[in-house]
């Protein structure tokens, strides 16, 4: 990418190809708001290019209730996973204790 117009055109075209925002949208906004994070223009434009050269998007929600429901669903899934891990660890500890009692 040789000049600013070419870089801007490439980035704009990449963004237009997305139906929803790329999952890297937060980092993309951070870089656009603070270009001083990079010491050279080429490093900065390379970072921007990487952020728009993804295929996965961030699901958008038309109303906040859908978003909150999705977040709560994900939190519950994580909590369930943590509980499953703790139950498995607890069972392993009980089995170890039973084995130690047998050894005595």
C-alpha positions as CSV (number, residue, x, y, z in Angstrom):
1,X,0.0,0.0,0.0
2,X,1.8,3.0,-1.3
3,X,-0.3,6.1,-0.4
4,X,-3.0,7.2,1.9
5,X,-5.8,7.2,-0.7
6,X,-5.0,3.5,-1.6
7,X,-5.0,2.5,2.1
8,X,-8.2,4.4,2.9
9,X,-9.9,2.9,-0.1
10,X,-8.8,-0.7,0.8
11,X,-9.9,-0.3,4.4
12,X,-13.3,1.3,3.3
13,X,-14.0,-1.5,0.8
14,X,-13.1,-4.1,3.4
15,X,-15.5,-2.6,5.9
16,X,-18.3,-2.3,3.3
17,X,-18.2,-6.1,2.7
18,X,-19.4,-6.8,6.3
19,X,-23.1,-7.3,6.9
20,X,-22.5,-6.7,10.7
21,X,-19.4,-5.1,12.3
22,X,-16.3,-7.2,12.3
23,X,-15.6,-8.8,15.7
24,X,-12.5,-6.6,15.9
25,X,-14.6,-3.4,15.9
26,X,-13.6,-2.3,19.4
27,X,-9.9,-2.5,18.6
28,X,-10.5,-0.9,15.3
29,X,-12.2,2.1,17.0
30,X,-9.4,2.3,19.6
31,X,-6.8,2.6,16.8
32,X,-8.8,5.1,14.8
33,X,-9.2,7.3,17.9
34,X,-5.5,7.1,18.9
35,X,-3.1,6.6,15.9
36,X,-0.2,7.5,18.2
37,X,-0.1,3.9,19.5
38,X,2.1,3.1,16.5
39,X,5.5,4.6,15.8
40,X,5.2,4.6,12.0
41,X,2.4,5.1,9.5
42,X,3.2,1.8,7.8
43,X,2.8,-0.2,11.1
44,X,-0.4,1.7,11.9
45,X,-1.9,1.0,8.5
46,X,-0.8,-2.7,8.7
47,X,-2.6,-3.0,12.0
48,X,-5.8,-1.4,10.6
49,X,-5.6,-3.8,7.6
50,X,-5.3,-6.8,9.9
51,X,-8.4,-5.7,11.9
52,X,-10.6,-5.5,8.8
53,X,-9.2,-8.6,7.1
54,X,-11.3,-10.9,9.2
55,X,-14.4,-12.9,8.3
56,X,-16.1,-13.2,11.6
57,X,-18.6,-10.5,12.7
58,X,-20.0,-9.3,15.9
59,X,-23.7,-10.0,16.1
60,X,-25.7,-6.8,16.2
61,X,-28.8,-6.4,18.2
62,X,-31.7,-4.1,17.3
63,X,-32.9,-3.7,20.9
64,X,-31.0,-3.7,24.2
65,X,-33.2,-6.5,25.7
66,X,-32.0,-9.0,23.1
67,X,-28.4,-8.0,23.9
68,X,-28.9,-8.3,27.6
69,X,-30.6,-11.7,27.2
70,X,-27.7,-13.0,25.1
71,X,-25.1,-11.7,27.7
72,X,-27.1,-13.4,30.5
73,X,-27.3,-16.6,28.6
74,X,-23.5,-16.6,28.0
75,X,-22.9,-15.8,31.7
76,X,-25.1,-18.7,32.7
77,X,-23.3,-21.0,30.4
78,X,-20.0,-20.0,31.9
79,X,-21.4,-20.5,35.4
80,X,-22.7,-23.9,34.5
81,X,-19.3,-24.9,33.1
82,X,-17.5,-23.6,36.3
83,X,-19.9,-25.7,38.4
84,X,-19.3,-28.8,36.2
85,X,-15.5,-28.3,36.6
86,X,-15.9,-27.9,40.4
87,X,-18.1,-31.0,40.7
88,X,-15.6,-33.0,38.7
89,X,-12.7,-31.8,40.8
90,X,-14.7,-32.5,44.0
91,X,-15.4,-36.1,42.8
92,X,-11.8,-36.6,42.0
93,X,-10.8,-35.5,45.5
94,X,-13.3,-37.8,47.1
95,X,-12.0,-40.7,45.0
96,X,-8.5,-39.9,46.0
97,X,-9.5,-39.8,49.6
98,X,-11.3,-43.2,49.2
99,X,-8.1,-44.7,47.7
100,X,-6.0,-43.3,50.5
101,X,-8.3,-44.9,53.1
102,X,-8.0,-48.2,51.3
103,X,-4.2,-48.0,51.3
104,X,-4.2,-47.5,55.1
